[in-house]
Structures are given as structure tokens and as C-alpha cells.
């Protein structure tokens, strides 16, 4: 199902009992964050705060905070299925080469063209245009006690490449300094930062627009690690199976989602920076203050009775875990296309996506695990992975205990560890320099003699299938089912 806007998604969640309305008065400073953190950690619903002290508009949080809500956000499809469909659509090995194949491909090409974003004359996001642009009426949340101020945490930031005119949409936190300026947390390897560098060479300001509260497919698309040149709004159209309607901004030459709740228009001066942070981040630690570009507000438009959408990040797992898991599954087929030995990937919550990547490979020759590690480090945002662990194909990478059992038993440190210097995520506080430091690859696969292991490698202990089937069949007769069901709750296991 394609949701036209955030409101349709909220209605769908409420209809399924996946959203809770809070009528009690709450504070945008810390209180909403603490409530959301507790509910998020408990696996609870999305939260709609109707009565925010001192503000005319409600706040919605935790929209994507479960696998079920994430599937609903993606049109009811499983992320693995979306990944396979996308890989099939873009697989260069299946491009039509003969006239007959081109004819067969025409319906698919027509379908793709039907997902292209469409510019319309106006939309709900322009129902109200503030005469005097100000952030004062927006209930921007202060999330954690040590934060440098309130932060817009779910912004969709639109910019254009000054050379090609291609659009980029990313999600970059924005610290509110005052009613007309915010920080723009652009890491150096992000698309928006690249646009700003190009504009600096031209000695011109960079127009920017921020959409808050778009439909769920558009919100997710802004977080997706898309290949260069692939338009996020086209990707959102693919997810929605319907084009994203865009409307031209009032004061800048950009198009934004017509059905968004709030639009902030403005610019970023490439020669200006300001201290931004600290910010309680998805690593579970405060990201340290640093200088970042400044966004200047020139116009605010919004729907009548707008809804402010926000996310709370902190020690995982939280809402961003489910967004990250969707990315892991959707883009796994692309990893397999580029590194064919890959069987599965897990980016666990404990590693906050960029600090740990666990990979299962179909190992066929000596050194293949290390080859896979190096290939991943050379691939887009995988370059930021601080730890890559490689295991054999039969290992369930989603089972952290099983993975660690093999790491602890299969690894000879001198032989099986790779330590290199390179780019790291700017949020990694352990690196000696921001965005640069060492990272490690761990080969936890079964070793071959050619890899410097002349000894016989032992087999893992596995019960025979016949006996397992026999015990399954007779299980009730043993009278042990209740004990196993209790597990750690059985008396004496405390």
C-alpha cells in the first residue's frame, strides 16, 4: 500500500493498535524523549503526543520502532523481498541486448517510469505560509540532558549538485540555535557536504530545503545508502509503487514533497560554521561538539494543523535499529552482486551498524575471507565498518552467540586478524582523530592448509538427523517440555 502522507500512515498504525495517543501535557524538553525511550526499549507502539506544553502542534515519535511497523512503512512488504525485487530491476547482467528482449523489457521500463517523481503546482505543505519565518512554533525536542540544545532529528534535507543539478536527499540532524538558524550536521562523505564543497568553489551559498513529516517511504529513502546518481525520490516511488508528488519551494530553487507536514526553506553558506553538539547519539554516547555548517531559514510553510515528526536515538536498540535492519536486508542482494561469495550479513544493534558487520561467505579457496573483508571496505559506506567478522556459509549470522563461539574458537590472532588504517564514522569516539583510525577484519572461517594451518581441522559436534527426529517424536513422553519452556526461569537458574 502506498501512503500518500504521514497522516495515512498514522491512521493505518492506529487502526492496527500500533499507535498510542497521549493526552496528558508533556514537555518537549527531555520528557517526550524519556517516555519514548522507555516505550521503544519495551518494544511498544508509536506515540502521538497531543498536548505539548507551549506549542500548538502535536509530536509523533517511534513511528518505525518495530519490524511490523517497518514492514507497514515499506508498503507491507518484507525488506528481503524488496531487496530481491530491486536487485532484479537493476541487475546490469540482465539488460536487454536483442530486439526481442528489448520488447519484453518495455512493460518493466514503463513501470519504472511510472515511479518517477512528479512536480505539481501546489500541495498541502503550502496551505500555510508564515509571513515571518521562525522555528519558534515548532516543538523541536531536546532529547538528552547533555545535548547542546534542541535538535530536529527526522529532517529530510534537499540540496542540488551545483554542477549536475542532481538532487540529494539525506537525513542530517539539525541543532536549533535560534528562531532562524540551525546547525547542519553534514559528515564529509555525505552528499550534502559534497554539494557544499562544490558551491564553495563557486563562492556562492547553497540553497537547501528541509521536509519534516513526509510519508514513510520518503522518510526511509532519505536514510538509504543509495548508489551515486540514484534519486532518493525515485527510490521512494519504487517503494510506494506510486510517484512522489513534489512542489516547488517559495524562496529557493528546489522541489520538496507536496504532502509533507512542514517545510523549512533556506541556505547554507560554505564559508560559515558554528559549534554544534554535544548530541546524545545512536551509539549510546554523546557525540562531541564540533564545527559544522549553518542553515539559515528564509521561509516556513506547513499544512493546516501540522504534525511534528521526530525520532529519539540513544543506546540501542531503539527506533533507528529497525530502519537499519531494513537497509541491511534491502541492500544485501547488491552486496551479493558485488561480492558473490556473500551468503548473509548481520549489522547487530550492539555495533550500531557501522561498528560491526558480520558476514557469512561460501568459502572456496585460501584467503577468500580476507578478500571479502577488503572488498567490503572498498564499497560505499561499508568503508566505515570498524569491525568485519567473516564466518562460513552454514553459520547463522543473526545468532550472535553462535558467531562469537566460532570467533573465540576459530581465530589465531597472528594469522586471522587484519588491522588497517582508514576512514571511520565521525561518531566513533574511540578513534584518535575524527573520522580516521584503525579497523579490524576477523577471519573466523574454517582454515585451509594453504592458509598456514597444516593441522587437521575438527568437525563441529552435531547430533544425527535420525536421533533428532526420534527425540522430537517422543518429546511429550519424556515429561520435559515444561522444563525447557521455562528455560532460565527454572528454579535454581537465577
PAKOL-266388 format. One record per residue (C-alpha): x, y, z; chain; residue number from 1. Coordinates in Angstrom, 1 decimal. Each point is the difference from the previous one (the first is absolute). Layout:
<pts>
PT     c1     c2     c3 ch   i
PT      X      Y      Z  A NUM
...
</pts>
This chain:
<pts>
PT     c1     c2     c3 ch   i
PT    0.0    0.0    0.0  A   1
PT    1.2    3.5   -0.9  A   2
PT   -0.5    2.5    2.8  A   3
PT   -0.7    3.5   -1.5  A   4
PT    1.3    1.7    3.1  A   5
PT    1.0   -0.4    3.6  A   6
PT   -3.7    0.2    1.1  A   7
PT   -1.0   -3.0   -1.9  A   8
PT    2.8   -2.0    1.6  A   9
PT   -1.0    1.2    3.5  A  10
PT   -3.6   -1.0   -0.7  A  11
PT    1.2   -3.5   -1.2  A  12
PT    2.0   -0.4    3.1  A  13
PT   -2.8    1.1    2.3  A  14
PT   -2.5   -2.3   -1.8  A  15
PT    2.4   -3.0    0.8  A  16
PT    0.5    1.1    3.6  A  17
PT    3.6    0.9   -0.7  A  18
PT   -0.2    3.7    1.1  A  19
PT   -0.9    1.4    3.4  A  20
PT   -1.3    3.5    0.5  A  21
PT    1.2    1.9    3.1  A  22
PT   -2.4    2.7    1.1  A  23
PT    1.8    1.0    3.2  A  24
PT    2.1    3.2   -0.3  A  25
PT    3.7   -0.7   -0.7  A  26
PT    3.1    2.0   -0.4  A  27
PT    2.1    0.1   -3.2  A  28
PT    3.1    0.3    2.1  A  29
PT    1.0   -3.5    1.1  A  30
PT   -3.4   -1.3    1.1  A  31
PT   -1.1   -1.2   -3.4  A  32
PT    3.4   -1.6   -0.5  A  33
PT   -0.1   -1.9    3.3  A  34
PT   -3.5   -1.3   -0.8  A  35
PT    1.0   -1.0   -3.5  A  36
PT    3.2   -1.7    1.2  A  37
PT   -1.9   -2.2    2.5  A  38
PT   -2.7   -1.0   -2.5  A  39
PT    2.6   -0.6   -2.8  A  40
PT    2.1   -2.2    2.3  A  41
PT   -3.2   -1.9    1.0  A  42
PT   -0.9   -0.7   -3.7  A  43
PT   -3.0    2.3    0.4  A  44
PT   -2.1    1.9   -2.6  A  45
PT    0.4    3.3   -1.8  A  46
PT   -0.8    3.0    2.3  A  47
PT   -2.2    3.0   -0.9  A  48
PT    0.4    2.8    2.5  A  49
PT   -3.1    2.2   -0.4  A  50
PT    0.8    2.6    2.7  A  51
PT    3.5    1.4   -0.1  A  52
PT    0.5    2.8    2.5  A  53
PT    0.4    3.4   -1.6  A  54
PT   -0.5   -1.2   -3.6  A  55
PT   -3.0   -0.1   -2.3  A  56
PT    0.9   -3.2   -1.9  A  57
PT    0.2   -3.7    1.1  A  58
PT    3.1   -2.2   -0.1  A  59
PT    0.2   -3.6   -1.3  A  60
PT    3.0   -2.3    0.8  A  61
PT    1.0   -3.6   -0.3  A  62
PT   -1.8   -0.4   -3.4  A  63
PT    2.4   -2.7   -1.2  A  64
PT    0.8   -1.6    3.3  A  65
PT   -0.8   -3.7   -0.8  A  66
PT    0.4   -2.4   -2.9  A  67
PT   -3.8    0.0   -0.5  A  68
PT   -0.1    3.8   -0.3  A  69
PT    3.0    0.0   -2.2  A  70
PT   -1.7   -2.4   -2.4  A  71
PT   -3.1    2.1    0.0  A  72
PT    2.1    3.1   -0.7  A  73
PT    1.4   -1.8   -3.1  A  74
PT   -3.4   -0.8   -1.3  A  75
PT   -0.6   -3.2    1.8  A  76
PT    2.9   -1.8   -1.6  A  77
PT    2.8   -1.9    1.7  A  78
PT    3.4    1.8   -0.5  A  79
PT    1.6   -3.1   -1.4  A  80
PT   -2.7   -0.2   -2.7  A  81
PT    0.6    3.7   -0.8  A  82
PT    3.7   -0.6   -0.3  A  83
PT   -0.4   -2.9   -2.5  A  84
PT   -2.5    2.1   -2.1  A  85
PT    2.4    2.9   -0.1  A  86
PT    3.0   -2.1   -0.9  A  87
PT   -2.0   -1.7   -2.8  A  88
PT   -1.0    3.4   -1.3  A  89
PT    3.5    1.5    0.0  A  90
PT    2.1   -3.1   -0.8  A  91
PT    2.3    1.1   -2.8  A  92
PT    0.5   -3.6   -1.0  A  93
PT   -3.7   -0.2   -1.1  A  94
PT   -0.1    3.1   -2.3  A  95
PT   -1.7   -0.8   -3.3  A  96
PT    2.4   -0.5   -2.9  A  97
PT   -2.2   -1.2   -2.9  A  98
PT   -3.0    1.7   -1.5  A  99
PT   -2.3   -2.7    1.4  A 100
PT    1.4    0.4    3.5  A 101
PT   -0.5    3.7   -0.3  A 102
PT   -3.6   -0.4   -0.9  A 103
PT   -0.5   -2.3    3.0  A 104
PT    1.7    2.6    2.3  A 105
PT   -2.4    2.8   -1.1  A 106
PT   -2.7   -0.7    2.5  A 107
PT    2.6    0.0    2.8  A 108
PT    1.5    3.3   -1.3  A 109
PT   -3.5    1.5   -0.1  A 110
PT   -0.6   -1.1    3.6  A 111
PT    3.3    1.6    1.1  A 112
PT   -0.9    3.3   -1.8  A 113
PT   -3.3    0.0    1.9  A 114
PT    2.0    0.3    3.3  A 115
PT    1.8    3.1   -1.0  A 116
PT   -0.7    3.0    2.3  A 117
PT   -2.5    2.4   -1.4  A 118
PT    0.0    3.8    0.5  A 119
PT   -3.5    1.4    0.8  A 120
PT   -1.1    3.7    0.3  A 121
PT   -0.8   -0.1    3.7  A 122
PT   -0.6   -2.3    2.9  A 123
PT   -1.1   -0.2    3.6  A 124
PT    3.5    1.0    1.2  A 125
PT   -0.8    3.5   -1.3  A 126
PT   -3.3    0.4    1.7  A 127
PT    1.6    2.5    2.4  A 128
PT    2.9    2.3   -0.8  A 129
PT    1.4    1.8    3.0  A 130
PT    0.3    3.8   -0.6  A 131
PT    3.1    0.0    2.3  A 132
PT    2.0   -3.2   -0.2  A 133
PT    0.7   -1.4    3.4  A 134
PT    0.7   -3.3    1.7  A 135
PT   -1.6    1.2    3.2  A 136
PT   -3.4   -1.8   -0.4  A 137
PT    1.6   -3.4   -0.8  A 138
PT    0.4   -2.3    3.0  A 139
PT    3.5   -1.0   -0.7  A 140
PT    1.1   -2.5    2.6  A 141
PT    3.0    0.1    2.4  A 142
PT    0.6   -3.7    0.3  A 143
PT    2.7   -0.5    2.6  A 144
PT    1.3    2.1    3.0  A 145
PT    3.4    0.7   -1.5  A 146
PT   -1.2    1.0   -3.5  A 147
PT    1.2    3.4   -1.2  A 148
PT   -3.7    1.0   -0.6  A 149
PT   -3.1   -1.2   -1.7  A 150
PT    0.6   -2.1   -3.2  A 151
PT   -2.1   -0.7   -3.1  A 152
PT    0.5   -3.7   -0.2  A 153
PT   -2.1   -1.2   -3.0  A 154
PT    0.8    2.7   -2.6  A 155
PT    0.1   -0.8   -3.7  A 156
PT    2.6    2.4   -1.4  A 157
PT   -0.3    0.9   -3.7  A 158
PT    2.9    1.4   -2.0  A 159
PT    1.2    0.0   -3.6  A 160
PT    3.4   -0.7   -1.5  A 161
PT    1.2    3.4   -1.2  A 162
PT    1.6   -1.6   -3.1  A 163
PT   -2.5   -2.7   -1.1  A 164
PT   -3.2    1.3    1.6  A 165
PT   -0.7   -3.5    1.5  A 166
PT   -2.0   -0.1    3.1  A 167
PT    1.3   -1.4    3.3  A 168
PT   -2.2   -0.8    3.0  A 169
PT    1.6   -0.9    3.3  A 170
PT   -0.9   -0.1    3.6  A 171
PT    2.4    2.2    2.0  A 172
PT   -0.8    1.1    3.6  A 173
PT   -0.5    3.8    0.4  A 174
PT    0.7    1.8    3.3  A 175
PT   -2.3    3.0    0.5  A 176
PT    2.2    3.0    0.9  A 177
PT   -2.8    2.6   -0.2  A 178
PT   -3.2    0.6   -1.8  A 179
PT    1.7    0.4   -3.4  A 180
PT    3.2   -2.1    0.1  A 181
PT    0.9   -3.6    0.6  A 182
PT    3.1   -2.2   -0.4  A 183
PT    0.3   -2.3   -3.0  A 184
PT    1.7   -3.2    1.1  A 185
PT    1.6   -0.9   -3.3  A 186
PT    2.8   -2.7    0.3  A 187
PT    2.6    0.5   -2.6  A 188
PT   -0.9   -3.1   -2.0  A 189
PT   -3.8    0.9   -0.3  A 190
PT   -1.6    1.3   -3.1  A 191
PT   -1.1    3.3    1.5  A 192
PT    3.6    0.7    1.1  A 193
PT    1.3   -0.7   -3.5  A 194
PT   -2.5    2.5   -1.4  A 195
PT    1.2    2.6    2.5  A 196
PT    3.6   -0.5   -1.0  A 197
PT   -0.9    0.5   -3.7  A 198
PT   -1.9    3.1    0.9  A 199
PT    3.0    1.3    2.0  A 200
PT    2.1   -0.1   -3.2  A 201
PT   -2.6    2.1   -1.7  A 202
PT    0.0    2.4    3.1  A 203
PT   -3.8   -0.2    0.2  A 204
PT   -2.5   -1.0    2.7  A 205
PT   -1.7   -3.4   -0.4  A 206
PT   -3.8    0.0    0.0  A 207
PT   -1.5   -2.7    2.3  A 208
PT   -3.5   -1.1    1.0  A 209
PT   -1.1   -2.2    2.8  A 210
PT   -3.1   -2.1    0.0  A 211
PT   -1.4   -1.3    3.4  A 212
PT   -2.7   -2.6    0.1  A 213
PT   -0.1   -1.4   -3.5  A 214
PT   -1.5   -3.4   -0.8  A 215
PT    1.9   -3.0    1.4  A 216
PT    1.5   -1.2   -3.3  A 217
PT    1.5    3.5   -0.6  A 218
PT    1.3    0.1    3.6  A 219
PT    1.7   -3.3   -0.4  A 220
PT    1.4    0.9   -3.4  A 221
PT    1.9    2.9    1.6  A 222
PT    1.9   -2.5    2.2  A 223
PT    0.8   -2.6   -2.7  A 224
PT    3.6   -0.4   -1.2  A 225
PT   -0.9    0.4   -3.6  A 226
PT    2.6   -0.2   -2.8  A 227
PT    1.2    3.3   -1.3  A 228
PT   -2.4    1.5   -2.6  A 229
PT   -3.1   -2.0    1.2  A 230
PT   -2.6    2.5    1.0  A 231
PT   -1.5   -0.5    3.5  A 232
PT   -3.4    1.1   -1.3  A 233
PT    0.1   -2.6   -2.8  A 234
PT    0.9   -2.6    2.6  A 235
PT   -2.9    1.1    2.2  A 236
PT   -2.2   -0.3   -3.1  A 237
PT    1.2   -3.6   -0.4  A 238
PT   -0.8   -0.8    3.6  A 239
PT   -3.4    1.7   -0.2  A 240
PT   -0.7   -1.3   -3.5  A 241
PT   -1.3    3.5   -0.7  A 242
PT    1.8    3.2   -0.8  A 243
PT    0.9    2.5    2.7  A 244
PT   -1.7    3.3   -0.6  A 245
PT    2.4    3.0    0.3  A 246
PT   -0.8    3.7    0.2  A 247
PT    2.4    2.9   -0.7  A 248
PT    1.2    1.9    3.0  A 249
PT   -0.9    3.7    0.5  A 250
PT    3.4    1.5    0.6  A 251
PT    2.5   -2.6   -1.4  A 252
PT    0.4   -1.9   -3.2  A 253
PT   -0.9   -3.4    1.4  A 254
PT   -2.9   -2.4    0.0  A 255
PT   -1.3   -1.7    3.2  A 256
PT   -2.7   -2.6    0.8  A 257
PT   -3.3    1.7   -0.6  A 258
PT   -1.7   -2.0    2.8  A 259
PT    2.6    0.6    2.7  A 260
PT   -1.1    1.6    3.3  A 261
PT    2.6    2.8    0.3  A 262
PT    2.5    1.5   -2.5  A 263
PT    3.0    2.1    1.0  A 264
PT    1.6    1.9   -2.8  A 265
PT    3.4    1.7    0.2  A 266
PT    3.6   -0.1   -0.9  A 267
PT    3.4   -1.1    1.3  A 268
PT    3.0    2.3   -0.3  A 269
PT    3.1   -2.1   -0.8  A 270
PT    2.3    2.4    1.8  A 271
PT   -1.9    0.0    3.2  A 272
PT    0.1   -2.6    2.9  A 273
PT   -1.1   -0.1    3.6  A 274
PT    0.6   -2.3    2.9  A 275
PT   -2.7   -2.7    0.0  A 276
PT   -0.7   -2.6    2.7  A 277
PT    0.4   -1.9    2.3  A 278
PT   -2.8   -2.3   -1.1  A 279
PT   -1.1   -3.3    1.6  A 280
PT    0.5   -2.2   -3.0  A 281
PT   -1.0   -3.5   -1.2  A 282
PT    3.3   -1.4    1.2  A 283
PT   -1.3    0.5    3.6  A 284
PT    2.7    2.7    0.6  A 285
PT   -0.1    3.7   -0.5  A 286
PT    1.6    1.0   -3.3  A 287
PT    2.5    2.8    0.9  A 288
PT   -0.5    3.6   -1.0  A 289
PT    1.7    1.0   -3.3  A 290
PT   -0.3    2.7   -2.6  A 291
PT   -2.7   -0.6   -2.7  A 292
PT   -1.7    2.1   -2.7  A 293
PT   -2.9    2.3    0.9  A 294
PT   -3.5   -0.1   -1.6  A 295
PT   -1.7    3.4   -0.3  A 296
PT   -3.8    0.0   -0.2  A 297
PT   -1.7    2.1   -2.7  A 298
PT   -3.5   -1.5    0.0  A 299
PT   -2.3   -2.4    1.9  A 300
PT   -3.0   -1.6   -1.5  A 301
PT   -2.2   -2.7    1.5  A 302
PT   -3.3   -1.8   -0.1  A 303
PT   -3.0    1.2    2.0  A 304
PT    0.4   -1.5    3.5  A 305
PT    3.4   -1.5   -0.8  A 306
PT    1.5   -3.1    1.8  A 307
PT    3.7    0.2    1.1  A 308
PT    1.7   -3.4   -0.6  A 309
PT    3.1   -0.8    2.0  A 310
PT    2.2   -3.0    0.9  A 311
PT    1.9   -0.6    3.2  A 312
PT    3.4   -1.7   -0.2  A 313
PT    2.2   -1.3    2.8  A 314
PT    1.4   -3.3    1.2  A 315
PT   -1.3   -2.7   -2.3  A 316
PT   -2.3   -1.6   -0.7  A 317
PT   -2.3    2.9   -0.9  A 318
PT   -2.1    1.1   -3.0  A 319
PT    3.0    0.5   -2.2  A 320
PT    0.9   -3.7    0.4  A 321
PT   -3.1   -1.0   -2.0  A 322
PT    0.8    2.6   -2.7  A 323
PT    3.6   -1.4   -0.1  A 324
PT   -1.3   -3.6   -0.2  A 325
PT   -2.2    0.9   -3.0  A 326
PT    3.1    1.4   -1.7  A 327
PT    2.0   -3.1    0.8  A 328
PT   -2.6   -2.3   -1.7  A 329
PT   -0.9    2.3   -2.9  A 330
PT    3.6    0.5   -1.1  A 331
PT    1.3   -3.5    0.7  A 332
PT   -0.7   -1.1   -3.6  A 333
PT    2.3    2.8   -1.2  A 334
PT    2.8   -1.2    2.2  A 335
PT   -0.5   -3.5   -1.4  A 336
PT    0.2    1.4   -3.5  A 337
PT    3.3    1.8    0.7  A 338
PT    1.5   -2.7    2.4  A 339
PT   -1.5   -3.2   -1.3  A 340
PT    1.3   -2.2    2.8  A 341
PT   -2.2    1.8    2.6  A 342
PT   -2.9   -2.1    1.3  A 343
PT   -1.4    2.3    2.7  A 344
PT    0.8    3.1    2.1  A 345
PT   -0.8    1.2    3.4  A 346
PT    0.6    3.5    1.3  A 347
PT   -1.0   -0.5    3.7  A 348
PT   -1.5    2.7    2.2  A 349
PT    3.0   -0.3    2.4  A 350
PT    2.3    1.1   -2.9  A 351
PT   -2.3    2.9   -0.9  A 352
PT    0.2   -1.0   -3.7  A 353
PT    3.4    1.5   -0.8  A 354
PT    2.0   -1.4    2.8  A 355
PT   -0.5   -3.7   -0.7  A 356
PT   -1.0   -2.0   -3.1  A 357
PT   -0.3   -3.8    0.1  A 358
PT    0.2   -1.8   -3.3  A 359
PT   -0.5   -3.6   -1.0  A 360
PT    1.8   -1.1   -3.2  A 361
PT    0.1   -3.1   -2.1  A 362
PT    3.8   -0.6    0.3  A 363
PT    1.6   -1.7   -3.0  A 364
PT    3.7    0.9    0.1  A 365
PT    2.7    1.2    2.4  A 366
PT   -0.1    3.7    1.0  A 367
PT   -3.6    0.4   -1.2  A 368
PT   -1.2    1.3    3.4  A 369
PT    2.6    2.8   -0.1  A 370
PT   -0.8    0.7   -3.6  A 371
PT   -3.7    0.5    1.1  A 372
PT    1.1    2.3    2.9  A 373
PT    2.0    2.2   -2.3  A 374
PT   -2.7    0.1   -2.7  A 375
PT   -2.5    1.2    2.6  A 376
PT    2.3    2.7    1.3  A 377
PT    0.2    1.3   -3.6  A 378
PT   -3.8    0.3   -0.4  A 379
PT   -1.9    3.2    0.7  A 380
PT   -0.8    0.5    3.7  A 381
PT    1.3   -3.4    0.8  A 382
PT    3.4    1.8    0.1  A 383
PT   -1.1    1.2    3.5  A 384
PT   -0.3   -3.5    1.5  A 385
PT    2.4   -0.2    2.9  A 386
PT   -0.3   -3.8    0.4  A 387
PT   -0.9   -2.5   -2.7  A 388
PT   -0.3   -3.6    1.2  A 389
PT   -0.2   -2.8   -2.7  A 390
PT   -1.4   -3.5    0.7  A 391
PT   -0.8   -3.0   -2.1  A 392
PT   -3.2   -0.3   -2.0  A 393
PT   -1.8   -2.4    2.3  A 394
PT    0.3    2.5    3.0  A 395
PT   -3.1    2.0    0.9  A 396
PT    1.4    3.5    0.1  A 397
PT   -3.1    1.2    1.9  A 398
PT    0.9   -2.2    2.9  A 399
PT    2.6    2.1    1.8  A 400
PT    0.8   -2.8    2.5  A 401
PT    0.7   -2.5   -2.8  A 402
PT    2.2    2.6   -1.8  A 403
PT    2.0    0.8    3.1  A 404
PT    0.5   -3.7    0.8  A 405
PT    1.7   -0.4   -3.3  A 406
PT    2.0    3.2    0.3  A 407
PT    1.3   -1.1    3.4  A 408
PT    0.9   -3.5   -1.3  A 409
PT    1.0    0.4   -3.6  A 410
PT    2.2    3.1    0.1  A 411
PT    3.8    0.0    0.3  A 412
PT    0.7    3.7    0.6  A 413
PT    3.3    0.2   -1.9  A 414
PT   -1.4   -1.8   -3.1  A 415
PT   -3.6    1.0    0.0  A 416
PT   -0.2    3.7    0.8  A 417
PT    0.4    2.9   -2.4  A 418
PT    0.6    3.5    1.5  A 419
PT    0.0    2.9   -2.4  A 420
PT   -0.3    3.8    0.2  A 421
PT   -2.7    1.7   -1.9  A 422
PT   -3.2    2.1    0.2  A 423
PT   -2.4   -0.6    2.9  A 424
PT   -3.4    1.4    1.0  A 425
PT    0.3    3.5    1.5  A 426
PT   -2.0   -1.3    3.0  A 427
PT    2.7   -2.4    0.9  A 428
PT    1.5    1.5    3.2  A 429
PT    2.6   -2.7    0.4  A 430
PT    2.0    1.1   -3.0  A 431
PT    3.0    2.3    0.7  A 432
PT   -1.2    2.4   -2.8  A 433
PT   -3.5    0.9   -1.1  A 434
PT   -1.1   -2.3   -2.9  A 435
PT    3.4   -1.7   -0.3  A 436
PT    1.6   -2.9    1.9  A 437
PT    0.6   -3.8    0.0  A 438
PT   -2.5   -2.7   -0.8  A 439
PT    0.2   -3.8    0.2  A 440
PT   -1.0   -2.9   -2.1  A 441
PT   -0.5   -3.4    1.7  A 442
PT    0.2   -3.3   -2.0  A 443
PT   -2.0   -2.4    2.1  A 444
PT   -0.4   -2.6   -2.8  A 445
PT    1.3   -3.5    0.0  A 446
PT    3.6    0.2   -1.0  A 447
PT    1.7   -1.8   -2.9  A 448
PT    3.5   -1.4    0.0  A 449
PT    1.0    2.7   -2.6  A 450
PT   -1.0    2.6    2.5  A 451
PT    2.7   -1.1    2.4  A 452
PT   -1.9   -2.6    1.9  A 453
PT    1.6   -3.4   -0.7  A 454
PT   -1.9   -1.7    2.9  A 455
PT   -3.2   -1.9   -0.6  A 456
PT   -3.1    2.3    0.6  A 457
PT   -2.5   -1.6    2.4  A 458
PT   -3.7   -0.5   -0.9  A 459
PT   -2.7    1.8    1.9  A 460
PT   -2.1   -2.2    2.3  A 461
PT   -3.4   -0.6   -1.5  A 462
PT   -2.5   -2.7    0.9  A 463
PT   -1.2   -2.3   -2.8  A 464
PT   -3.2    0.9   -1.7  A 465
PT   -1.5   -3.4    0.7  A 466
PT    0.4    0.4    3.8  A 467
PT   -1.2    3.6    0.0  A 468
PT   -3.2   -1.2   -1.8  A 469
PT   -0.4   -2.8    2.4  A 470
PT    0.2    2.3    3.1  A 471
PT   -2.3    2.5   -1.7  A 472
PT   -2.6   -2.7   -0.5  A 473
PT    0.3   -1.3    3.6  A 474
PT    0.5    3.3    1.7  A 475
PT   -3.4    0.2    1.8  A 476
PT    0.5   -3.5    1.5  A 477
PT    3.2    1.2    1.8  A 478
PT   -2.0    2.5    2.2  A 479
PT    2.7    2.7   -0.6  A 480
PT   -1.9    2.5   -2.2  A 481
PT   -0.9    2.2    3.0  A 482
PT    3.6    0.2    1.2  A 483
PT    1.3    1.0   -3.4  A 484
PT   -2.7    2.6   -0.4  A 485
PT    1.0    1.6    3.3  A 486
PT    3.6    0.2   -1.1  A 487
PT    1.9    2.5    2.1  A 488
PT   -3.1    0.5    2.2  A 489
PT    0.3   -3.6    1.4  A 490
PT    0.7    0.0    3.7  A 491
PT    3.8    0.0    0.7  A 492
PT    0.9    1.8   -3.2  A 493
PT    0.0    3.5    1.5  A 494
</pts>
